[in-house]
Structure formats: structure tokens, C-alpha cells
């Protein structure tokens, strides 16, 4: 609860012009200097940029918090596989409690050890996924033990030690860059002018200038105890439903369900919350709905009253033309084994 209250306060400071950000500006200036010095050290070869013999696509963001990276990484991996490539995914493992070495991720991996998002990626794509604090070591692991000929690095925009062929930045179309201050006074990991250096920008749900719009489409609800069983969201119209969310921005999920006539009872937890069975016990028999990212942490104590809501993403034709051009110009120029 304390973590959730702290996160709510931070969000108000970053996204609601809360005056408390002024107190944090000195720390943001120190952070800005750190970023600049670090970048120069890489630029002049003091720190090494490590390259691998296959193309690397970086998917990241400029801000802290959810921007839709995970569903996009899933889409990108599947799209590249459809084009005949053999992609592997380097995931951050964010939220893992004991992540200290390189770990292979499967659909059955424990999210507490490898992170919920990496398990979700492995479940949805069926492609090789590894997590490690060291992105370069993860890349070498994938190349040594799989037949991958292309790598996607999830959340790697600020990890300059790994060389890259293509940078894709995700932006929350509603929140944008918040108050435009760097951490901790604002949500920015890097100065906003970094946006001019990436190859492709994608805005989650809301269209922005110079960014392609990624639309989130909700699918049918799936049972946690039997994933072959699905029902429409409309099945819960006019019914009371517990909605569990341990994600960065649960408002979109809540608004979608309400728009479908569902009477939601929200239960908001911190992003990447490690659920226990007690979190999902209520004094009634109302259905329980959650995201797929939360579901990967709840399968072990699920029951027939629990459902998760998968999502998929969609783009317009202009986006496909753009990304195909980038693949041709920035990736196919490098030998693909």
C-alpha cells in the first residue's frame, strides 16, 4: 500500500504540474550532467560499445512507466518471424526479485525470477527470450545457444553498451513527456531532444506529431484455469466484476470495461506487483478480471472465476511502409546469418 501511495504521489508531481517538482530540480540537474558525461565516455571510446554479428533492434522509451513496449515487442517479433527472420528477444527482467545472471525464459518460467513481461513475451511469441542485467551478455547467450539471426532488445534505449542498428521509441500518447523534467523531478530518463535521434517513434493509443499511432485492441476474455475457454467482455455487461491491475496505467483497462457496460470494482496494485492468493480473495463470487501481464503471476492459484483480457496492437499502412523501409535500409545492409 505504501508503494502504491508513493507511486500516486510521484505521478501527480510528474503529470499534474504539482509544485513539489521544484524541490527535486537540483537532483534532476545532477542527473542531466551524469547522462551527458556518460554519453561522452561512450562517444570517445572510454566505455566500450559492444557489437554482435547480427542486427539489433532496440525498443525503449524516454520516460519511466508503461508506454506499450511489451505488446509492441510481441508484435515486432511475430512480424519479423513472418518475414522469414529468426528473432530472439533480450528482456530487461524488470520486477524480478533475484535477477543476477543470464536466464532463459519460457512460458512456464517463474515471473518472480525473470520478470512478468519477459514471461508474457515468451508465452505469446514462442521465440527465444533471455533476461540479464547485462544486455550484451544476453545477446551473446542467444547467439551461442539458438539460431537467431536478429535480436530485439526490450527496454534498451539507455543501455549504450550494446550496439544497435535500429532504435524505436515508445511514447504514452496521453501523458507524453509529463512536465518535461528529467528524473526525479519529472519522468524523463533522457532529455526530450533525444527523440530527434531515434529511427522510429510510436505513440500508444493517441496520435502525436512525428510518431506513428499504435492502437490497442482488446480480445475476448480467457479463463486462467483453461485458456482454451473464452468469452466476450459483453458477457459481463451490467454485472459487477473485480478488476485486478498491477500495471503502470490501469485507467485504459478500466475505461474500456466501463465502456462495455461492466460495473467494475477496481483493485489497483503497484506495477509489477507480486500477487499472492490473498490479493484475489473477496467476500463474494463476482468474476475477477485482470490483464495478461498480471495473469502470468496468478495462474498458480487461479480458479474458474478468474479471467484475463489479452490485447493485440494494430497499425495503419503508412507505418508498415515506414518500418519495412527501415528494415531494408538499416538491417538488410548487415549480414544476416
Secondary structure, 3 states (H helix, E strand, C coil): CHHHHHHHHHHHHHHCCCCCHHHHHHHHHHHHHHHHHHHHHHHCCCCCCECCCCEEEEEEECECCCCCHHHHHHHHHHHHHHCCCCEEEEECCCCCCCCCCCEEECCCCCHHHHCHHHHHHHHHHCCCEEECCCHHHHHHHHHHHCCCCEEEEECCCCCCCECCCEEEEEEECCCCCCCCCECCCCCECCCHHHHHHCCEEEEECCCECCEEEEEEEEEEEEECCCCCCEECHHHHCCCEEEEEECCCCCHHHHHHHHHCCCEEEEEECCCCCCCCHHHHCCCCCCEEEEEHHHHCCCHHHCCCCEEEEEEEEECCHHHHHHHHHHHHHHHCCCCCC
